[in-house]
Amino acid sequence: MGDIQGATLTERVVLAGILNLSTRGETPADSSDVRRAVRERLAETDADVGGVPSEADVIRAMESLRGAGLLEEISREDTSPVGKGRPRYGLEASGTELRDALASDERVAALVA
């Protein structure tokens, strides 16, 4: 498994969002999918993580999590007006291990419960 120990709070929130999407069979996911999942889960829980991360925060977090070996870029959806495409990510690490690691962090535990 990649390194979750050094992940920031935003990265952990984003990872929880991708984990929840993965559990529902909705990965690979792009940044807007992850933001939606985080927003939905925050509305259902009492997690106090400072609100829904911005689109830019989610993109940076996903790229950082990819670099840490926790996510993998699976595809690019070519919907960008400049033709760059939007990266879509899935879990690189074990979902069970990630869920356990996130559940041990009281700040985000409610997001993966």
Steps between C-alpha positions, in 0.01 A plus 500: 500500500612854433580744779190647664685613812623823342166583333349839579144536626381603153673198346333273757159653427554451126619144556186431706292633210673274248473206737125554532465529122702181457275316744201599286677392181532859374873511428701608316388846609604853413528800731136607460380147586716503813379845607140386461566185706671700775217756506238223526687320778560821698125570484433153648754520783626731771860492374672833562757526224461866411246454222513366147840550336510720190537344156864611491563349845350169386713495184819570697410240761427233237832564331683488832324175596600355163861593573475330840384176338146515640322584174563411140408704196283269295384716212451849370164630394546749217244759610732791565455807278877505447507132406712380792237268639405438858689224683293225659636310796441174681648341809855369471505378859267252671161651580481309828841624615417857400164487679672372816768770480244778445271364773785537749508877431216651706481799264389288202377178662135596449560537126592131463271350767 
